[in-house]
Each structure stands twice: as C-alpha cells, then as structure tokens.
Amino acid sequence: MAGSEETERNLVQRYAKQAIERPQSTYRVLLYVALAFFLIASLFPFYWLFVIALTPNRSIVDMGLLPKGFQPGVFIDVFEQIPFHIYMLNSVIIATLTTIIVLFVGSIAGYVFGRYDFPGRTPLLLVVLVISYFPGVAFLIPLFQLFTENIAFLGVHSPMLYNTPWSIVMPLSALTMPLIIFLLSTFYGQIPDGLEDAARIEGSTRIGALFRIIIPLSAPGFATAGILTFIIVYNEFFFSYLMVSGTAGEWAPVLHGIFQFQGSQQVAYDLMAAASIIGVVPVAILVMIAQDRIVSGLTQGALKE
Amino acid sequence: MATENTPLTDRRPRYRLDLALLNRIERLSETQFVYFMLVPVLLLLGSMAIWPLLYTANLSLHADNVLSPDIVGGFVGLQNYVDLLTGEANPILRRPFFDLSRPFTSAVPVTILFTLGAVVVETILGFAMALVLDQRFRGRRFARVALILPWAVPIVIQGMIFYLMFQPSIGFAVGPLSDLGLISSSPLANSQDALLISILADIWKQSAFMALLILAGLQSIDRSLYEVAKVEGASRLQRFRTITFPLVLPALLVALLFRTIAALKVYGVVETVASCNTVPTVSCLVVTTWNAHRYGSAAAIAFLIAIAIGLLLLIYLVQFRGEEGGGLGI
C-alpha cells in the first residue's frame, strides 16, 4: 500500500518537475485536451443523428451510444414517405432568389456607401444597421397582412403572396441586406480611387465604371456575400415557418418537411433524423469548400458593423 | 455576333434611349446621383422593414378586437403597454408576460434567463475555442471546419438534434441525468428543463460564432508585443492580462452585443426543441397572441422587445463609440 502510494507520488512529482522545467510541453497537452473536447462537443450531435437514423423506428427505445440495427434504406424512405426533395428544392430556390436580390440591391448600396461621402450618409447607415437588429416579430403582423391581400394602398389591394416564395424572400432580403451592405462597402472602399478616376477620364460613365472596374475587382467580396446570404436564408426559421402553410406544393421550405414526420399517431424518429442529415448536406458542403470566405465574411461583416 | 444581323433600324432607337438615360444620370450632381442609386435599397427596406415597424407601433396603440372583421378596435393610447407591464394583461395571454412567481413560464424571465445562460457560457467557451484555434498545430484547417459546422446547421435541425437527445426513452442522456436528479424524467415537457436544453442547443450552435469574432481580434494583435513582454520577464498569465485581453476586448464586446440581441429574439430553437407553450419566450408570446387574433397586444409585446434591443444598441453606441471608430466603422 505504502509502496504504491510512494510511486504514485513519485509519478506526480516527476510530472510536476517536468512541467516546471518544460512548460511548453504542458501547454501542448492542455491544447490537445481542449481541442479534443471542442471537437467531440461539436461533432457528437451529428453522430447522434446517424445513430437514430440507422436504428429502425420500432427498436428506438432506451438507446445507448450505438445504433440498434442498420437500415441505410431510411435515406430513401425519406423521399418516398413525403416529397422531401420538393421541400429541399423550395428551400434552395428561396435562398437563391434572396441571394440574387440581396447581391444586386446590396452591391449598388455598398458601392455608394463605400465610395461616396454624401450628406445623410451616417444617419442612413445607422438606420440600416438598426434595422438588422430588430426582431422578426416586430415585422410579422404587417407583413402577414400585406402578403394576404389585407393592405390597401390607393384603393389597390396588396397581392396574395402567402404560400409563394416571395413571402419569405422579400422580408429576408431586407433583413440580410444590412450585413451585405456593410460587407460589400468595405470591399468597394478598398479599391484605389485611381482606377475609377482613370476609367472616368477615359470617358466611362459613373455606372460604366461601376460595372467595368469596381464589380470585377470585388468578385471575392461578392462571392463571400453570396455564400453568407445563402446559408443565412437556408437556415432561417421565423419567416420560413410562419409565411407559408407548410405543404410541399405551396413553397414550404425544408423545416416544414422535417416537421411532417412528427405525425399525429406516431413520430417517425428514424425518418426525422435521416431528413435532418439530408437537410444539413447543402450547407455542410458550402462550409467545407468555402470556409475561408465564410470566416472572413462573418468576422469582417460583424466587426465592421 | 448576333447583333450584327439585326437590322440597324431596330437597334438604334433603343440604344439612343439607353444613352439618353445614361447621360441624364451622368449630369446629376454627386448627391443626386447617390440618392438615385439608393432608390432600390430604400424601397426594399422601406416596404419590408420601416413601414412594418411603424404599422406595428400603430397597432400597439389600439385595443384588441377578437370578434369583428377589423383587425383592431379603437385607439387606446399606451393602455396595452400599461396592461402588459402591470400584469393586467396576463389573463388574456397564453402565458403571462411578466410574473416573477412563475419565472419559467412567463415570457420576460424566460427570455432573460435564456439570454444570460447562453451568452455567458458562449463567451467563455468561445474565448477558449479562439485561444485554441490561434495556436499552430497540425490539422488546424480541419479543426476549424469541424468547429464552425454547428453554426451552419439550420435552426430546425439544431432543434431536432436536441429533441432527439432528450426525448425520454430515446435519448441516451435522459436516464443518467434524471438519475442524478439534474433533470426530470420527461425534460422536454418540463419548463425548467426544456429551457436548459434550449440553452444547451444555442451554446452548441453559437459558441463557434463567438470564437470566430474573438479569433479575429486575437489575430490582429501585433505579435512583437509578446516578444517585448517575454524579454521583460512577464509570465504567460501576465501577458494574457496586459496584452491579449485588453486588445481583444473591442471584438469581444461586438460579439457580446450580437449574441445578446440574437438571444433576446429567440424563437426557432425553443419551438423545435420543446414548444412555445413549455418555454414561452417573448417572441413566442408575440406569435401565440397574434394567433389568438389579439393584434393590439401582440404588437405591443413585439414593440417592447424592439425597444429593449434599441436601448441596448444605444448604450453600446454611446459607451463605446469613441474607441476605434466605435467598433461600428461608421
């Protein structure tokens, strides 16, 4: 007993001595421990989805950490039980439309804010900034009224946009616009004035200079802004949930597809997990191929604002 | 080359019109030009953000009108706000707005608890994560992808994951945790536990965002400062306290502001993990009140969060505007 205690103390002592003499190695160990913790914490939930998806629904009770069974066919069932591909397509179309609008309108605004100093610039930027912070619920009631023909302007009723992509695209275009304006105005602001001046002296118009000089030079910023908008819209919940009734034929996005498996009699846990995995795929691919752009866009956009 | 085949007469007039328009734009003064260019963005933000805000503000000053076809009743001034803040409105709402005797089922305490819990833990974990990612090690790019992946997960799937983890009889976590007495045996139906699980879900998704902003702050620090400190004999802790922390603080504050505001608006996670009935955040309460056709009250609650967020922004702007261009770049 005493002997083992002795060696244990020796071990601790030896380790402490080593730690004092070579602190660098201790920090190294600490670094890897922390890294392992963070990696497990962020990846484990994805693993759990696979565990649930691969276990047949009738066996899903008292689950441990391993799947009980193996049913890869579940990933095909998802599309056979409900038109999940339509939900996916709706989400992708909605996110793409929003990205196009935001890039078009946002690039013009970003150009103006990034390259011109004009009366009213600061207050306008402040308004744009503040809008991005307001909660979705503050816009919900009027927009819902607007999209269901309940608002009349000069005797003309607003169009019925409920259950169309526009009822999600329009609000989300406005709400992601501030981030994109800030991102793009930084990119435009970094282009040397000399280039634009040269084009203007050569006889190009202001708009010509925008399309021929500025936009080609800020292609990287453009790509970043586009990817970020797509991810933000694809992931959004509030308007995507409330602005459509939830059937695949009426432009409901992925989140409604996943809720379909929460049936009234029985919840299909395996299908729900499989649908969740499929739903993550598009954004996971984007993150993997464009991580540098996403990281720089997020940090620049946020820190600039 | 298709244009060369089109007859000249077809092409000319359109070309002239374009040219005339371009000339017109070219002759505008700079300010006029700028505002001309801003028309699309002002139209979009005006119709989708500013008009709805004003409309909501106006609705909030009118009485609820549950039965008639008009969406709201007569003008009542600030009565809706008074009723909400004094608790008089609690009986007509699905869940009380503010009731300290029921902190886990009334909107304001639930939202504040969610925000505090999530933001504090996200800041600590985010800082640690940023310090790790700031080091050099093999596979750092892979580690970064793995760590930001949760940020890119759609809210509904984030919610589903935690729903599947804590659904009793499925989730591996429920048995052991309830044996320890940390959560009840059906945590998703219990307001207190469901709030905790929603916070956990938010931490899982958002810590990486916090880490990225802090990392950007860390990487902008001039490395030679550390060399000087080392030569002067400063310990690792001293270096952290006198160099790292103060220089990262601006980025940290922006990250804090972002996360706090986003957490105050929380809706999707809570609705997916549990339900708006179990964890009634303020945003949830607006939606349930709106679904009950109480437009006046719903608008007043919505406007109260907007005001709270506005105040937070104002404090931040006034307090930190002077430093480094206010951290806001404007």
Contacts between the chains, C-beta under 8 A, distances in Angstrom:
chain1	res1	chain2	res2	distance
A	23	B	236	7.7
A	27	B	236	7.9
A	31	B	132	6.2
A	31	B	135	5.6
A	31	B	137	6.8
A	32	B	137	7.8
A	34	B	128	6.3
A	34	B	132	5.1
A	35	B	132	5.4
A	35	B	137	7.4
A	35	B	143	6.3
A	38	B	125	7.9
A	38	B	128	7.8
A	38	B	129	5.5
A	38	B	132	6.6
A	38	B	143	8.0
A	38	B	147	6.0
A	39	B	143	6.6
A	39	B	146	5.6
A	39	B	147	7.3
A	41	B	204	7.2
A	42	B	146	6.0
A	42	B	147	5.5
A	42	B	149	6.4
A	42	B	150	5.1
A	42	B	204	7.0
A	42	B	208	7.0
A	43	B	146	5.8
A	43	B	149	7.5
A	45	B	150	7.4
A	45	B	161	4.6
A	45	B	162	7.7
A	45	B	165	7.3
A	45	B	204	6.4
A	46	B	149	7.6
A	46	B	161	8.0
A	48	B	161	6.6
A	48	B	164	6.7
A	48	B	165	6.0
A	49	B	160	7.9
A	49	B	161	6.1
A	49	B	164	7.2
A	52	B	164	5.3
A	52	B	170	7.2
A	60	B	170	5.5
A	61	B	169	5.4
A	61	B	170	7.1
A	62	B	169	6.4
A	62	B	175	7.5
A	63	B	170	5.5
A	63	B	171	7.1
A	63	B	172	5.4
A	64	B	172	5.9
A	65	B	172	5.9
A	101	B	44	7.8
A	104	B	40	7.8
A	105	B	40	4.7
A	105	B	41	5.1
A	105	B	44	5.9
A	106	B	41	7.2
A	108	B	37	5.3
A	108	B	38	7.7
A	108	B	40	6.3
A	108	B	41	6.9
A	109	B	37	7.6
A	109	B	38	6.2
A	109	B	40	7.7
A	109	B	41	4.1
A	111	B	37	7.2
A	112	B	34	5.2
A	112	B	37	4.9
A	112	B	38	5.9
A	116	B	30	6.7
A	116	B	34	5.1
A	118	B	30	6.7
A	118	B	31	5.1
A	118	B	34	4.5
A	118	B	35	7.8
A	119	B	31	6.2
A	122	B	330	5.9
A	124	B	38	7.6
A	125	B	330	4.7
A	126	B	330	6.7
A	127	B	45	7.8
A	127	B	50	7.8
A	128	B	45	6.9
A	129	B	328	7.1
A	129	B	330	7.3
A	130	B	310	7.1
A	130	B	313	6.5
A	131	B	45	6.1
A	131	B	49	4.6
A	131	B	50	7.4
A	133	B	261	5.3
A	133	B	309	5.6
A	133	B	310	7.9
A	133	B	313	6.0
A	134	B	49	7.3
A	134	B	53	6.8
A	134	B	306	5.3
A	134	B	309	6.6
A	134	B	310	8.0
A	135	B	264	7.3
A	135	B	265	4.1
A	135	B	283	6.2
A	135	B	302	6.9
A	135	B	305	5.0
A	135	B	306	6.2
A	135	B	309	6.7
A	136	B	265	6.7
A	136	B	267	7.3
A	136	B	283	7.3
A	137	B	265	7.5
A	137	B	267	7.6
A	137	B	282	7.9
A	137	B	283	5.0
A	137	B	286	4.0
A	137	B	287	6.9
A	137	B	301	7.7
A	137	B	302	4.3
A	137	B	305	6.7
A	138	B	52	7.2
A	138	B	53	5.9
A	138	B	56	5.4
A	138	B	302	4.7
A	138	B	303	6.5
A	138	B	305	7.1
A	138	B	306	4.4
A	139	B	48	7.2
A	139	B	49	6.5
A	139	B	52	4.1
A	139	B	53	6.9
A	139	B	56	7.2
A	140	B	286	7.0
A	140	B	287	7.4
A	140	B	290	6.7
A	140	B	302	7.0
A	141	B	52	7.8
A	141	B	55	7.4
A	141	B	56	5.9
A	141	B	59	6.3
A	141	B	290	6.0
A	141	B	295	6.1
A	141	B	298	6.4
A	141	B	299	5.9
A	141	B	302	7.3
A	142	B	51	6.9
A	142	B	52	3.9
A	142	B	55	3.8
A	142	B	56	6.0
A	142	B	59	7.7
A	143	B	48	7.1
A	143	B	52	5.4
A	145	B	55	7.9
A	145	B	71	7.3
A	146	B	52	7.8
A	150	B	71	7.7
A	170	B	44	7.8
A	170	B	47	8.0
A	170	B	48	5.5
A	171	B	48	5.3
A	173	B	44	6.2
A	173	B	48	7.0
A	174	B	44	5.4
A	174	B	45	5.5
A	174	B	47	7.9
A	174	B	48	3.5
A	174	B	49	4.8
A	175	B	48	7.7
A	175	B	49	7.2
A	177	B	41	6.7
A	177	B	44	6.7
A	177	B	45	6.5
A	181	B	41	7.3
A	182	B	329	7.4
A	186	B	329	7.7
A	205	B	22	5.3
A	205	B	25	7.1
A	205	B	26	5.1
A	206	B	25	6.9
A	206	B	26	6.5
A	206	B	33	6.4
A	207	B	22	6.6
A	207	B	25	6.2
A	208	B	22	7.7
A	231	B	152	5.7
A	234	B	154	6.4
A	235	B	152	7.1
A	235	B	153	7.2
A	235	B	154	4.2
A	235	B	155	5.9
A	236	B	155	7.3
A	237	B	154	7.7
A	237	B	155	4.1
A	237	B	156	6.1
A	237	B	267	6.7
A	237	B	268	3.0
A	237	B	271	7.6
A	237	B	272	7.8
A	238	B	267	5.6
A	238	B	268	6.3
A	238	B	283	7.7
A	241	B	268	7.1
A	241	B	271	7.4
A	242	B	287	7.1
A	254	B	154	6.7
A	254	B	156	7.1
A	255	B	154	6.8
A	255	B	155	7.7
A	255	B	156	3.8
A	258	B	156	5.6
A	258	B	157	7.1
A	258	B	160	6.2
A	259	B	156	7.6
A	269	B	164	6.5
A	269	B	167	7.5
A	269	B	170	6.3
A	272	B	160	6.1
A	272	B	164	7.2
A	273	B	160	7.4
A	273	B	164	6.1
A	276	B	157	4.4
A	276	B	160	4.8
A	276	B	161	6.9
A	279	B	154	6.1
A	279	B	156	7.6
A	279	B	157	5.5
A	280	B	153	5.8
A	280	B	154	7.1
A	280	B	157	5.7
A	283	B	152	4.4
A	283	B	153	7.0
A	283	B	154	7.0
A	284	B	149	6.5
A	284	B	152	6.8
A	286	B	152	7.1
A	287	B	145	6.3
A	287	B	148	6.3
A	287	B	149	5.9
A	287	B	152	4.7
A	288	B	145	5.9
A	291	B	141	7.4
A	291	B	144	6.3
A	291	B	145	5.3
A	291	B	148	6.8
A	294	B	148	7.1
A	294	B	152	7.7
A	295	B	144	7.2
A	295	B	148	7.0
A	295	B	212	5.8
A	298	B	209	6.9
A	298	B	212	5.7
A	298	B	213	7.6
A	299	B	212	5.5
A	299	B	213	5.7
A	299	B	215	7.6
A	299	B	216	3.9
A	300	B	216	8.0
A	302	B	213	5.7
A	302	B	254	6.0
A	302	B	255	7.2
A	302	B	258	6.0
A	303	B	213	6.7
A	303	B	216	6.1
A	303	B	217	7.9
A	303	B	251	6.1
A	303	B	254	5.8
A	303	B	327	7.2
A	303	B	329	7.9
A	304	B	328	7.8
A	304	B	329	4.4
A	305	B	254	7.6
A	305	B	328	6.0
A	305	B	329	6.8
